[in-house]
Amino acid sequence: MDAFYASVELLRYPDLRGSAVVIGGGRDASPQLNSDGTRRYAKLRHYAGRGVITTCTYEARALGAHSGMGVMKAAVLAPDAVLLPVDFDEYRKYSRLFKAAARSVAPILEDRGIDEIYLDITELPGAQEDAGRAVGVALRLAVFEATGLTCSVGITPNKLLSKICSDLDKPNGLTLLDAAEIPARIWPLPAKKINGIGPKATEKLAGFNIHTIGDLAAAEPQFLLGHFGKSYGAWLHEAANGRDERPVVTFSEPKSISRETTFDRDLHAVRDRAALTPIFTELCIKLAGDLSRKGYASKTIGIKLRFDDFKIVTRDITLPAHTMDAKAIRHAAGACLKRVDLSRRLRLLGVRAGALVKLADLPAKPVQTGSIEAALSLFEGSDDPSSAHFQWDANLLASPHPARVESVEPPAHETALK
């Protein structure tokens, strides 16, 4: 989908079409209604905080703003850009609509997130006659009729090349590529255009004077194996030559489900306990709701902390039985928290549920917490860290030598390839 979140917002606020718009503000960035019925929008120049851009319109991108950039940094580049809050409920609604529209044209669909899919059109009638052009046109039309939004389509022999080509002619693009065209159309592109080559790999490749996909394709396989490892080095060679044997997978079980939040300001575990307690609790409750809605129970609960020095620490705990209960998740997450040195300020806090099992596959159904209001009441009025009502207790700091980290962040290329 093209600038998906921003495009959804433009459906709601059509008067912003053609304007530089950034999505990533908090609730304070919500538009205000004037007495004459017009809207008043927040501007980047007035933003103060540490938020990150989720996406932005192409007009904002032309000014230098982009996804993942700090909002404060974007404010320097585009001070008059409009700032809007993130509304994931609305984006999920349009995500369902566009995927249903695409599936009506090409039913073999792999869901790659809220705004991206892969489709296998090999067996669709007529697809081989015109290299898939008619199917691509039909896909864009079906999505637009269902949502009012545009998308860009790449049609190629495999997923890796289609991912690259879907980005070449945005917005509302349709790019077709035959394997014979790889040297002319793919090799001149920067190596980082390959999904799976992140900033660190790009920097390392540049150190060997490898800048384009063509440079990478020309590198000796043994050289890549020696400098990037057997697995990743072999993959780099295959990817640069446009080879990818991965099928379109119509269903896969999630390995984990998580919830996390980045704070507008660094929070201290002791002095900001009153702020951290409800945030920590709400994350656990939302995670329990996600498990219930998706039909899973978890046996491994973990936490993720990013400190003010950007160091990331994770801790996991394995439960005696699977659960989807907010109280059990909160208690387990609190136990993980006790194993971390909390002397530094926090930028981010997250809670994760792993070792997932579908409820239908469990011999006994886990206890499910009821409403959010009921779940909230479970955590009120107790500071006993040994109870199921465990609050954020930052007075119990871990020793200067905390326990071994039981789960680690995956390398950048692994994250991108998942």
The 8 nearest C-alpha neighbors of each residue, nearest first, counted from 0:
[[1, 150, 3, 114, 151, 149, 2, 115],
 [0, 2, 150, 3, 170, 149, 151, 169],
 [3, 1, 5, 6, 4, 56, 0, 54],
 [2, 4, 6, 1, 0, 5, 7, 114],
 [5, 3, 7, 6, 2, 90, 8, 54],
 [4, 6, 8, 7, 3, 2, 55, 56],
 [7, 5, 9, 3, 8, 4, 2, 10],
 [6, 8, 4, 10, 9, 5, 3, 90],
 [7, 9, 5, 11, 10, 6, 12, 4],
 [10, 8, 12, 13, 6, 11, 7, 16],
 [9, 11, 7, 8, 13, 12, 6, 147],
 [10, 12, 8, 9, 13, 7, 14, 6],
 [11, 13, 9, 14, 10, 15, 8, 16],
 [14, 12, 9, 15, 16, 10, 11, 8],
 [13, 15, 12, 16, 9, 17, 18, 11],
 [16, 14, 13, 18, 12, 17, 9, 20],
 [17, 15, 18, 13, 14, 9, 12, 19],
 [16, 18, 15, 58, 19, 56, 14, 57],
 [19, 17, 15, 16, 20, 58, 80, 59],
 [18, 20, 59, 58, 80, 56, 81, 21],
 [21, 19, 81, 56, 80, 55, 59, 18],
 [20, 22, 55, 82, 81, 83, 54, 23],
 [23, 21, 83, 54, 53, 55, 84, 52],
 [24, 22, 52, 53, 84, 85, 51, 83],
 [23, 25, 84, 28, 83, 82, 22, 85],
 [26, 24, 84, 27, 28, 23, 85, 29],
 [25, 27, 28, 29, 84, 24, 85, 83],
 [26, 28, 25, 29, 24, 84, 41, 30],
 [27, 29, 26, 83, 41, 24, 84, 25],
 [28, 30, 26, 27, 84, 83, 31, 40],
 [31, 29, 40, 39, 38, 28, 32, 41],
 [30, 32, 39, 38, 33, 29, 40, 41],
 [31, 33, 38, 37, 39, 36, 34, 30],
 [34, 32, 37, 36, 35, 38, 31, 39],
 [33, 35, 36, 32, 37, 38, 31, 39],
 [36, 34, 33, 37, 32, 38, 39, 31],
 [37, 35, 33, 34, 32, 38, 39, 31],
 [38, 36, 33, 35, 32, 39, 34, 31],
 [39, 37, 32, 31, 33, 30, 40, 36],
 [38, 40, 31, 30, 32, 33, 37, 41],
 [41, 39, 30, 81, 38, 42, 31, 82],
 [40, 42, 82, 28, 81, 30, 43, 39],
 [43, 41, 81, 82, 44, 79, 80, 45],
 [42, 44, 74, 78, 46, 45, 80, 82],
 [43, 45, 78, 74, 42, 46, 79, 75],
 [46, 44, 43, 42, 47, 41, 78, 74],
 [47, 45, 43, 44, 48, 71, 42, 74],
 [46, 48, 45, 71, 49, 70, 44, 263],
 [49, 47, 263, 50, 46, 264, 71, 70],
 [50, 48, 263, 69, 51, 264, 70, 71],
 [49, 51, 70, 48, 69, 263, 23, 24],
 [50, 52, 69, 70, 68, 67, 23, 53],
 [53, 51, 23, 66, 67, 68, 54, 70],
 [52, 54, 66, 23, 22, 67, 51, 55],
 [55, 53, 66, 22, 52, 21, 5, 2],
 [54, 56, 21, 20, 5, 22, 59, 2],
 [57, 55, 59, 58, 20, 5, 19, 2],
 [56, 58, 60, 59, 61, 55, 19, 2],
 [57, 59, 19, 61, 56, 60, 18, 17],
 [60, 58, 19, 62, 56, 61, 57, 64],
 [61, 59, 64, 57, 63, 62, 58, 65],
 [60, 62, 58, 59, 63, 57, 64, 19],
 [63, 61, 59, 60, 64, 77, 76, 58],
 [62, 64, 60, 61, 76, 65, 59, 73],
 [65, 63, 60, 73, 59, 62, 68, 76],
 [64, 66, 60, 68, 67, 55, 63, 54],
 [67, 65, 54, 52, 53, 68, 55, 64],
 [66, 68, 52, 51, 53, 65, 69, 54],
 [69, 67, 52, 66, 51, 65, 70, 73],
 [68, 70, 51, 72, 71, 50, 52, 73],
 [69, 71, 73, 51, 72, 50, 52, 74],
 [72, 70, 74, 73, 69, 46, 47, 75],
 [73, 71, 69, 74, 70, 75, 76, 68],
 [72, 74, 70, 76, 75, 64, 71, 77],
 [75, 73, 78, 43, 71, 77, 44, 72],
 [74, 76, 73, 72, 78, 77, 71, 44],
 [77, 75, 73, 74, 78, 63, 62, 72],
 [76, 78, 74, 80, 79, 75, 73, 62],
 [77, 79, 44, 74, 43, 80, 75, 76],
 [80, 78, 77, 42, 43, 44, 81, 74],
 [81, 79, 19, 20, 77, 78, 43, 42],
 [82, 80, 20, 42, 41, 21, 43, 40],
 [81, 83, 21, 41, 42, 43, 22, 20],
 [84, 82, 22, 28, 24, 29, 21, 23],
 [85, 83, 24, 25, 23, 28, 22, 26],
 [84, 86, 23, 22, 87, 24, 83, 25],
 [87, 85, 88, 89, 84, 90, 4, 8],
 [88, 86, 90, 89, 91, 85, 4, 92],
 [89, 87, 91, 90, 86, 92, 93, 85],
 [88, 90, 92, 87, 91, 86, 93, 7],
 [89, 91, 87, 93, 92, 88, 94, 4],
 [92, 90, 94, 88, 89, 93, 87, 95],
 [93, 91, 89, 90, 95, 94, 88, 96],
 [94, 92, 96, 90, 95, 91, 97, 89],
 [93, 95, 91, 97, 96, 92, 113, 90],
 [94, 96, 98, 93, 92, 97, 99, 91],
 [95, 97, 93, 99, 94, 98, 100, 145],
 [96, 98, 100, 142, 94, 99, 95, 93],
 [99, 97, 101, 95, 100, 96, 102, 94],
 [98, 100, 102, 96, 97, 101, 95, 103],
 [99, 101, 97, 103, 98, 142, 102, 141],
 [102, 100, 98, 103, 104, 99, 138, 105],
 [101, 103, 106, 105, 99, 104, 100, 98],
 [102, 104, 100, 101, 105, 106, 99, 141],
 [103, 105, 102, 101, 138, 106, 100, 137],
 [104, 106, 102, 107, 103, 101, 120, 118],
 [105, 107, 102, 108, 103, 104, 101, 118],
 [108, 106, 119, 118, 105, 249, 109, 102],
 [107, 109, 118, 249, 106, 117, 110, 102],
 [108, 110, 249, 117, 248, 116, 247, 111],
 [109, 111, 116, 112, 108, 117, 115, 249],
 [112, 110, 116, 115, 109, 113, 117, 114],
 [113, 111, 115, 114, 110, 116, 94, 109],
 [112, 114, 94, 115, 91, 111, 90, 110],
 [115, 113, 0, 112, 94, 3, 116, 111],
 [116, 114, 111, 112, 113, 0, 110, 117],
 [117, 115, 110, 111, 109, 118, 108, 114],
 [116, 118, 109, 108, 247, 110, 119, 158],
 [119, 117, 108, 107, 120, 109, 105, 116],
 [118, 120, 107, 121, 247, 108, 117, 105],
 [119, 121, 123, 122, 118, 105, 126, 107],
 [122, 120, 119, 123, 126, 127, 124, 131],
 [121, 123, 120, 124, 126, 119, 127, 125],
 [124, 122, 120, 126, 121, 125, 105, 127],
 [125, 123, 126, 122, 127, 121, 120, 128],
 [126, 124, 128, 127, 123, 129, 131, 133],
 [125, 127, 131, 123, 128, 124, 130, 129],
 [128, 126, 130, 125, 129, 131, 121, 124],
 [127, 129, 125, 126, 130, 131, 124, 132],
 [128, 130, 131, 127, 132, 126, 133, 125],
 [131, 129, 127, 132, 128, 126, 175, 154],
 [132, 130, 126, 134, 129, 133, 127, 135],
 [131, 133, 135, 134, 130, 129, 136, 175],
 [134, 132, 136, 135, 131, 137, 129, 126],
 [133, 135, 137, 131, 132, 136, 138, 126],
 [136, 134, 132, 138, 137, 133, 131, 139],
 [135, 137, 133, 139, 134, 138, 140, 132],
 [138, 136, 134, 140, 135, 139, 141, 133],
 [139, 137, 135, 141, 140, 136, 101, 134],
 [138, 140, 142, 136, 137, 141, 143, 150],
 [139, 141, 137, 143, 138, 142, 144, 136],
 [142, 140, 138, 144, 143, 100, 139, 137],
 [143, 141, 145, 97, 139, 100, 140, 144],
 [142, 144, 147, 148, 140, 146, 145, 141],
 [143, 145, 141, 142, 146, 147, 140, 148],
 [146, 144, 142, 143, 141, 147, 96, 100],
 [145, 147, 148, 143, 144, 142, 97, 96],
 [146, 148, 143, 144, 145, 149, 142, 10],
 [149, 147, 143, 146, 6, 150, 142, 7],
 [150, 148, 171, 143, 1, 0, 139, 147],
 [149, 151, 0, 1, 171, 139, 152, 148],
 [152, 150, 172, 171, 165, 173, 169, 170],
 [151, 153, 165, 173, 172, 174, 154, 135],
 [152, 154, 165, 164, 161, 174, 175, 173],
 [155, 153, 175, 161, 174, 176, 152, 131],
 [154, 156, 176, 161, 157, 160, 175, 177],
 [155, 157, 178, 177, 154, 160, 158, 161],
 [158, 156, 155, 159, 160, 243, 161, 244],
 [157, 159, 161, 160, 162, 243, 245, 117],
 [160, 158, 162, 161, 157, 243, 163, 241],
 [159, 161, 163, 162, 158, 157, 155, 164],
 [162, 160, 153, 164, 158, 155, 163, 154],
 [161, 163, 159, 165, 160, 164, 158, 153],
 [164, 162, 160, 161, 165, 166, 192, 193],
 [165, 163, 153, 161, 167, 166, 162, 174],
 [164, 166, 153, 152, 162, 151, 163, 167],
 [167, 165, 164, 163, 169, 168, 162, 151],
 [168, 166, 164, 165, 169, 163, 174, 172],
 [169, 167, 172, 166, 170, 173, 174, 165],
 [170, 168, 172, 171, 166, 151, 167, 1],
 [169, 171, 172, 1, 151, 168, 150, 149],
 [172, 170, 151, 150, 149, 169, 173, 1],
 [171, 173, 151, 168, 169, 170, 152, 174],
 [172, 174, 152, 151, 153, 135, 175, 168],
 [175, 173, 153, 164, 154, 152, 172, 176],
 [174, 176, 154, 153, 155, 173, 177, 130],
 [177, 175, 155, 154, 180, 178, 174, 181],
 [176, 178, 179, 180, 155, 156, 175, 181],
 [177, 179, 180, 181, 176, 156, 241, 155],
 [178, 180, 177, 181, 182, 176, 183, 184],
 [181, 179, 178, 177, 183, 182, 184, 176],
 [180, 182, 185, 184, 183, 178, 179, 186],
 [183, 181, 186, 180, 184, 185, 213, 179],
 [184, 182, 180, 181, 185, 186, 187, 179],
 [183, 185, 181, 182, 180, 186, 187, 188],
 [186, 184, 181, 188, 187, 182, 183, 212],
 [185, 187, 213, 212, 182, 188, 184, 181],
 [188, 186, 185, 211, 213, 212, 184, 189],
 [187, 189, 186, 211, 185, 212, 190, 192],
 [190, 188, 211, 191, 192, 212, 210, 187],
 [189, 191, 212, 211, 192, 210, 193, 188],
 [192, 190, 196, 193, 189, 201, 197, 194],
 [193, 191, 190, 189, 194, 163, 188, 196],
 [194, 192, 191, 196, 195, 190, 163, 238],
 [193, 195, 196, 192, 415, 416, 191, 159],
 [194, 196, 412, 415, 416, 193, 197, 413],
 [197, 195, 191, 200, 194, 193, 412, 201],
 [196, 198, 200, 199, 195, 201, 411, 412],
 [199, 197, 201, 200, 202, 196, 191, 411],
 [198, 200, 202, 201, 197, 203, 411, 196],
 [199, 201, 203, 202, 197, 198, 196, 204],
 [202, 200, 198, 204, 199, 203, 197, 191],
 [203, 201, 205, 199, 200, 204, 198, 206],
 [202, 204, 200, 206, 205, 201, 199, 207],
 [203, 205, 209, 201, 207, 206, 202, 200],
 [206, 204, 208, 209, 202, 207, 203, 210],
 [207, 205, 203, 204, 208, 202, 209, 201],
 [206, 208, 205, 204, 209, 203, 210, 202],
 [209, 207, 205, 206, 210, 204, 214, 203],
 [210, 208, 205, 204, 214, 207, 215, 211],
 [211, 209, 205, 190, 189, 208, 214, 204],
 [212, 210, 189, 190, 214, 213, 188, 187],
 [211, 213, 190, 186, 215, 214, 239, 189],
 [212, 214, 186, 216, 211, 215, 187, 217],
 [215, 213, 211, 209, 217, 212, 216, 210],
 [214, 216, 212, 218, 213, 217, 239, 209],
 [217, 215, 239, 213, 214, 218, 240, 236],
 [216, 218, 214, 215, 213, 219, 239, 236],
 [219, 217, 215, 216, 220, 214, 222, 223],
 [218, 220, 222, 221, 217, 223, 216, 236],
 [221, 219, 223, 222, 224, 236, 218, 233],
 [222, 220, 224, 223, 219, 225, 232, 218],
 [221, 223, 225, 219, 220, 224, 226, 218],
 [224, 222, 232, 220, 226, 225, 221, 227],
 [225, 223, 232, 229, 228, 221, 227, 222],
 [224, 226, 222, 223, 228, 227, 221, 229],
 [225, 227, 223, 224, 228, 222, 232, 221],
 [228, 226, 232, 224, 223, 225, 231, 229],
 [229, 227, 224, 232, 231, 230, 225, 226],
 [228, 230, 224, 232, 231, 233, 227, 225],
 [231, 229, 233, 232, 228, 234, 224, 227],
 [232, 230, 234, 233, 228, 229, 227, 235],
 [231, 233, 224, 223, 227, 235, 228, 234],
 [234, 232, 236, 230, 231, 235, 229, 224],
 [233, 235, 231, 237, 232, 236, 238, 230],
 [236, 234, 232, 238, 233, 237, 239, 231],
 [237, 235, 233, 239, 234, 238, 216, 220],
 [236, 238, 234, 242, 240, 235, 239, 233],
 [237, 239, 241, 235, 240, 242, 236, 234],
 [240, 238, 216, 236, 241, 212, 237, 215],
 [239, 241, 237, 238, 216, 242, 236, 181],
 [242, 240, 238, 239, 160, 237, 243, 181],
 [241, 243, 237, 238, 240, 244, 239, 157],
 [244, 242, 245, 157, 159, 241, 238, 158],
 [243, 245, 246, 242, 157, 158, 159, 156],
 [244, 246, 243, 247, 158, 157, 248, 159],
 [247, 245, 248, 244, 158, 157, 119, 243],
 [246, 248, 109, 119, 249, 117, 118, 245],
 [249, 247, 109, 250, 246, 251, 108, 107],
 [248, 250, 109, 108, 247, 107, 251, 110],
 [251, 249, 248, 252, 109, 110, 108, 247],
 [252, 250, 253, 249, 248, 109, 254, 110],
 [251, 253, 254, 250, 355, 357, 356, 255],
 [254, 252, 255, 251, 256, 355, 353, 356],
 [253, 255, 353, 252, 355, 354, 256, 352],
 [256, 254, 353, 253, 352, 355, 257, 354],
 [257, 255, 352, 351, 353, 258, 254, 253],
 [258, 256, 351, 350, 352, 286, 255, 259],
 [257, 259, 350, 349, 282, 286, 351, 260],
 [349, 260, 258, 348, 350, 257, 282, 261],
 [259, 261, 348, 347, 349, 262, 258, 282],
 [260, 262, 347, 346, 348, 263, 259, 50],
 [261, 263, 264, 346, 347, 265, 260, 49],
 [264, 262, 49, 48, 50, 261, 265, 346],
 [265, 263, 262, 266, 49, 48, 346, 345],
 [264, 266, 346, 345, 344, 262, 307, 267],
 [267, 265, 345, 344, 271, 264, 268, 346],
 [268, 266, 344, 271, 270, 269, 345, 265],
 [267, 269, 393, 272, 271, 270, 341, 266],
 [270, 268, 393, 272, 267, 271, 394, 392],
 [269, 271, 267, 272, 268, 266, 273, 393],
 [272, 270, 267, 274, 273, 269, 268, 266],
 [271, 273, 275, 269, 274, 270, 268, 276],
 [272, 274, 271, 275, 276, 277, 270, 391],
 [275, 273, 272, 271, 276, 277, 278, 266],
 [274, 276, 272, 278, 273, 277, 279, 271],
 [275, 277, 391, 279, 278, 273, 274, 272],
 [278, 276, 280, 279, 275, 281, 274, 273],
 [279, 277, 275, 281, 280, 276, 282, 274],
 [280, 278, 276, 282, 277, 281, 275, 283],
 [279, 281, 277, 283, 278, 282, 276, 284],
 [280, 282, 284, 278, 283, 279, 277, 285],
 [283, 281, 285, 279, 280, 284, 258, 286],
 [284, 282, 286, 280, 281, 285, 329, 325],
 [283, 285, 281, 325, 287, 286, 282, 288],
 [286, 284, 288, 282, 287, 283, 281, 289],
 [285, 287, 289, 283, 288, 284, 282, 258],
 [288, 286, 325, 284, 290, 323, 285, 289],
 [287, 289, 285, 291, 286, 290, 292, 284],
 [290, 288, 286, 292, 287, 291, 293, 285],
 [291, 289, 295, 287, 293, 288, 292, 294],
 [290, 292, 294, 288, 289, 293, 287, 295],
 [291, 293, 289, 294, 290, 288, 295, 287],
 [292, 294, 290, 291, 295, 289, 288, 357],
 [295, 293, 291, 292, 358, 290, 357, 296],
 [296, 294, 357, 290, 358, 356, 293, 355],
 [295, 297, 323, 322, 356, 321, 355, 290],
 [298, 296, 355, 321, 322, 354, 353, 352],
 [297, 299, 321, 318, 354, 317, 320, 322],
 [300, 298, 317, 353, 354, 316, 297, 352],
 [301, 299, 352, 316, 315, 351, 353, 332],
 [302, 300, 315, 351, 314, 350, 332, 316],
 [301, 303, 350, 349, 314, 313, 351, 332],
 [302, 304, 313, 349, 348, 312, 350, 305],
 [305, 303, 348, 312, 347, 311, 306, 313],
 [306, 304, 311, 347, 346, 310, 309, 345],
 [305, 307, 345, 309, 346, 308, 310, 344],
 [306, 308, 309, 344, 345, 346, 265, 343],
 [307, 309, 306, 310, 305, 343, 344, 346],
 [310, 308, 306, 307, 305, 311, 346, 345],
 [309, 311, 308, 306, 305, 312, 307, 304],
 [312, 310, 305, 304, 309, 306, 313, 303],
 [311, 313, 304, 303, 305, 310, 314, 404],
 [314, 312, 303, 302, 404, 406, 304, 407],
 [313, 315, 301, 302, 335, 405, 404, 406],
 [316, 314, 301, 300, 405, 335, 302, 299],
 [315, 317, 300, 299, 301, 318, 335, 331],
 [318, 316, 299, 298, 300, 319, 315, 320],
 [317, 319, 298, 320, 299, 316, 321, 300],
 [318, 320, 317, 321, 298, 299, 322, 316],
 [321, 319, 318, 298, 322, 297, 317, 365],
 [322, 320, 298, 297, 296, 365, 318, 319],
 [323, 321, 296, 297, 365, 324, 298, 320],
 [322, 324, 296, 287, 290, 367, 297, 291],
 [323, 325, 367, 368, 327, 322, 326, 287],
 [326, 324, 284, 287, 328, 327, 283, 329],
 [325, 327, 329, 328, 324, 330, 387, 377],
 [328, 326, 330, 324, 329, 325, 331, 387],
 [327, 329, 325, 331, 326, 330, 332, 283],
 [330, 328, 326, 332, 327, 331, 283, 325],
 [329, 331, 333, 327, 387, 328, 332, 389],
 [332, 330, 334, 328, 333, 329, 327, 300],
 [333, 331, 335, 329, 334, 330, 301, 328],
 [332, 334, 336, 330, 331, 335, 329, 337],
 [333, 335, 331, 337, 336, 332, 330, 338],
 [336, 334, 332, 333, 337, 338, 314, 315],
 [335, 337, 333, 338, 334, 339, 332, 302],
 [336, 338, 334, 335, 339, 397, 333, 396],
 [339, 337, 336, 397, 335, 401, 402, 340],
 [340, 338, 397, 336, 337, 401, 341, 396],
 [339, 341, 397, 396, 342, 401, 398, 399],
 [342, 340, 343, 339, 396, 268, 393, 397],
 [341, 343, 340, 344, 268, 396, 267, 269],
 [344, 342, 341, 306, 345, 307, 267, 340],
 [343, 345, 267, 266, 307, 265, 306, 268],
 [344, 346, 306, 266, 265, 307, 347, 305],
 [347, 345, 265, 306, 305, 262, 307, 261],
 [348, 346, 261, 305, 304, 260, 345, 262],
 [347, 349, 304, 259, 260, 303, 261, 305],
 [259, 348, 350, 303, 302, 258, 260, 304],
 [351, 349, 302, 258, 257, 301, 259, 303],
 [350, 352, 257, 301, 300, 256, 302, 258],
 [353, 351, 300, 256, 255, 297, 299, 257],
 [352, 354, 255, 299, 355, 297, 300, 254],
 [355, 353, 298, 299, 297, 356, 254, 255],
 [354, 356, 297, 353, 296, 295, 254, 255],
 [357, 355, 296, 295, 358, 297, 354, 360],
 [356, 358, 295, 359, 360, 294, 296, 355],
 [357, 359, 295, 360, 361, 294, 296, 356],
 [358, 360, 357, 361, 364, 294, 362, 356],
 [361, 359, 358, 357, 362, 356, 363, 364],
 [360, 362, 358, 363, 359, 364, 357, 356],
 [363, 361, 360, 364, 359, 358, 365, 321],
 [364, 362, 361, 365, 358, 360, 359, 366],
 [363, 365, 361, 358, 366, 362, 359, 367],
 [366, 364, 322, 367, 363, 323, 321, 296],
 [365, 367, 324, 364, 368, 322, 323, 363],
 [368, 366, 324, 323, 365, 369, 291, 325],
 [369, 367, 324, 325, 374, 366, 370, 373],
 [368, 370, 373, 367, 374, 371, 372, 324],
 [369, 371, 373, 372, 374, 368, 375, 288],
 [370, 372, 374, 373, 375, 369, 284, 368],
 [371, 373, 375, 370, 374, 376, 369, 377],
 [374, 372, 370, 376, 371, 375, 369, 377],
 [373, 375, 371, 377, 376, 372, 370, 368],
 [376, 374, 372, 377, 373, 378, 371, 379],
 [375, 377, 373, 374, 378, 379, 372, 371],
 [378, 376, 374, 375, 379, 388, 326, 373],
 [379, 377, 388, 376, 375, 380, 390, 389],
 [380, 378, 376, 377, 381, 388, 375, 390],
 [379, 381, 378, 382, 388, 377, 376, 390],
 [380, 382, 383, 388, 379, 389, 390, 378],
 [381, 383, 390, 389, 384, 380, 392, 388],
 [382, 384, 385, 386, 381, 389, 388, 390],
 [385, 383, 389, 386, 382, 390, 392, 388],
 [386, 384, 383, 389, 387, 388, 330, 334],
 [385, 387, 388, 384, 383, 389, 330, 381],
 [386, 388, 330, 389, 326, 385, 327, 329],
 [389, 387, 378, 386, 381, 377, 390, 330],
 [388, 390, 384, 387, 386, 383, 330, 382],
 [391, 389, 382, 392, 276, 388, 381, 378],
 [390, 392, 276, 393, 272, 389, 275, 333],
 [393, 391, 394, 390, 395, 382, 384, 272],
 [392, 394, 269, 268, 395, 396, 391, 272],
 [393, 395, 392, 396, 269, 268, 391, 341],
 [396, 394, 393, 392, 397, 337, 341, 384],
 [397, 395, 394, 340, 341, 393, 398, 337],
 [396, 398, 340, 339, 338, 337, 401, 395],
 [397, 399, 400, 401, 340, 396, 339, 338],
 [400, 398, 401, 397, 340, 396, 339, 342],
 [399, 401, 398, 402, 397, 340, 403, 339],
 [402, 400, 398, 339, 399, 338, 397, 340],
 [401, 403, 338, 404, 400, 339, 405, 314],
 [402, 404, 405, 401, 314, 400, 406, 338],
 [405, 403, 406, 314, 313, 402, 407, 312],
 [404, 406, 314, 315, 403, 407, 313, 402],
 [407, 405, 404, 313, 314, 315, 408, 301],
 [406, 408, 409, 313, 405, 404, 312, 311],
 [407, 409, 410, 406, 311, 313, 411, 414],
 [410, 408, 413, 414, 407, 411, 412, 406],
 [411, 409, 413, 412, 414, 408, 415, 407],
 [410, 412, 414, 413, 197, 409, 415, 195],
 [411, 413, 195, 415, 414, 410, 196, 197],
 [414, 412, 416, 410, 415, 411, 409, 417],
 [413, 415, 411, 412, 417, 416, 409, 410],
 [414, 416, 195, 412, 413, 417, 411, 194],
 [417, 415, 413, 414, 195, 412, 194, 411],
 [416, 414, 415, 413, 412, 195, 111, 409]]
